Amino acid sequence: MRIISGKYKSIHIPFNKSIKARPTTSSAKEALFNILENRDILTDSEVLDLFSGTGSIAYEFISRGAKSVICVDKQINSIKFIRSIATKHSMNILTFRADALKYISKSKKQSLDIIFADPPYNLENVQKIPELILNSEILKEDGLLILEHGRDVNFQESTNFIEQRTYSNVNFSFFKIISEK
């Protein structure tokens, strides 16, 4: 696993076999970050990475100019691994060991610019994640929710859905809270 672009470009992140995760493929990750860079929303953004796994997405956000990233995962091995990489490379990443959905439901109002969620593809009730997040008030107006999911899930009829992109077996659905100005 490596960081594709930005300040930490080409840094190799060793894969930790003690983490039960399905890291986002390099080609899908590169496509996702090309989309985000074209929308010019990465610089100085505050990001939440749910179901963080190895932290691959968080490192890419930081490398490409995010101000900070909060990583949430229930696996202690994930949290320890992400902390060690963040410390080693002086990345502004904060970690929480918690169930991602419980973290959302207990969170106080924040003003995050981007929330990235990559739940296990077989997670029960995955369809409810966008509504839970968008109703939680942790994403600011005009903020972006990106949900990675398998091909058997369709969010196109969901509230605040704006688009879906597919890269082989990886799907990204984008949601946005539109300001009422």
Secondary structure by P-SEA (a helix, b strand, c coil): cccccccccccccccccccccccccaaaaaaaaaaaaaaccccbbbbbbcccccaaaaaaaaaacccbbbbbbccaaaaaaaaaaaaaaccbbbbbbccaaaaaaacccccccbbbbbcccccccccaaaaaaaacccccccbbbbbbbccccccccccccccccccccbbbbbbbbcccc
